[in-house]
Amino acid sequence: MKVWKNILTQRTGLVALELGTSAGRVALVGGGSSSESCASDLPGTDLEAAGSAACREALEAWVREAGVSGLRCRITLGASFFRCDSTSLPNMSDDELASSARFEAIDRFGLEEAQAVIHHVALGSTTGRRQVALLAARADQVRRAAEIAMEAGLLPESIEHAALAAARGTLRWEQAMSGEFVSALHIEPSVATLSVWRAGGMVALRTMEGDWSMSANSVASHAPEALDEIPLEPVAASCSWRWSALAEETLRALRQSCGESSWPSCLAISGAVAAEPELVRAVGGVCGVPTIAVDCRSWKFFGIQGAGPAWAALIGAASVEAPVTQNRRAA
């Protein structure tokens, strides 16, 4: 007996899936629906066979409930699944650059070529040299991410770094990021990723490891033994100083990326902790740059109700699906 699909009630659009070690997210975007039932949080996964069951089961349940089986899926992976670094290579053709960057990544990260997925981004040129960002992920973890989506009934078509996806969405949808020279900071629990952009092209990429989800608990404080002794960290964990370590690391990364001659006109922060005003004030104050938390609720093309800065990577991954006429000014 042949089973006929009801094409009048079948979902359309694209499923965006974000996988991270501490949490994940999934949403139907661009499908003409703004219902909150079309977006959901997921358990985290380490992308190992034994550690993926809860995430896979939750995704399968969401796909059944949302009725999106068979739809295309764009996947973003958290920064902790990647090795990232920057290097300088001699001027060469794009084909030669791709080969050289791959060899450099294998050597620098100590990887087996058959066991790694390697990507590079050309950052710009100086006299006789080309700056390149190197990104590498374990091939088995990339395959596992695709398998999680396929086992849930989705059709994965791309996998990318969450911070770069978040930057894409931020550059496209945030009005404050319309300047010539801007930067984006995507914060995950154990890795913060800073990208610097000039005229829409990335010119620098830096990663900063730390306990960025629990900064207040990781800050040590003490009472001064003498009146002239100033504590390095404040006792009050609720103030902006709880983010001082991340702010200082961001300033250091900006100086390495921009030098002293130019400075971004805006720094946009994404990730779950970007919703904390103390973080925005601390980073902006230390770095001396106008700083905002991205507001995914204004990215109206996708219609995900209540989407805070934690959803920037997921929505950014799907931004390539938005019509050309949809931009930050129209949104």
C-alpha positions, 0 to 999 in steps of 0.5 A: 500500500502506497503512503502519500505525503500531505504536501499541504501540511508539510514543513518547508524551510531550513533546519539550523542545528548547533552542537556544543559540549554544554548545550545545543540548539535547533530551529526551523528558520525561513519556513514562514513560521514564528512559533516558539515550538519550532525552536528548542534547546538541546543537551550538549554532546562531546560528539563521541559515540557514547556521549551523543545519545541524549542529544540525538534522542532530543533532536529526533523527538523535536524533528517528529514534533515539528514535522521537519523530517527530510529538510535540509540542515546547516550545522554549527559546531562549538569552538571547542571542537576546533583547533585554530591558529593564524600564520603568515605564508609567502605570496602564492596562488590560491591553489598553492595557498590551500595546499600550503595551509593544509600542510602547515595545519597538519604540522602545527596541530600535530594531526594525521591528515586522514583523521582531520578536516582542515580549512583555511581563511585568507586574512589579507596580505602584507609585503611579500606575505599572506596572513591565513587563519587555520582551522582543523577538526577531528574527522570522526567528530565531524562525521558524528555531527552529520550522523546525529542530524541524519539519524534524526531524519535531516539532510545535512548540507554544511558544517561550520565553526559557530563563531564564524556563523555568528559573525556572519549573522551579526555583520548582516543583521546588526545595524551597529556593524555597518562600519568599515572596520568592526569586530565580533566576539563569540563567547562559549563556556570554554573558548571565546573567539574574536574576529576582526572584519574590514569591508566585510572581509575577515582580517584577523581571528583569535581564540581565548581559552578560559572558564568564560561561563563561570567567570564569577566563580573563577575569580579569586578575591581576598581582603587586603592586609594593609591599607595600601594593598589593593586587591587584584579582583573585587569581592563583589562578584556581581559587578563588571569586574567579574569579566575582567579576565575576558576583557583583558584577553580581548584587549590583548587580542585586539592589539595583536590583530589591529595594532595601534594605528586603527581600532574597530568602530564596534565590537558585537558580543554573541553567545549566551553570556552576552545577555549580561550587561556587566559583560558588555560594559566591562569589555567595552570599557577595557577595550575602549570600543563601542560594544553591544550584545547582539539582538537576534530578536531583530533578525526578523527574517527568521522569526524565532521568538525570544531568541537572545544572543545565544542563538546568533551562531544558529541563525547566522548559519542560516543567513545565507538563505535570506533573500538579498533584499533582506538586510540589517536596514530592512530588518 
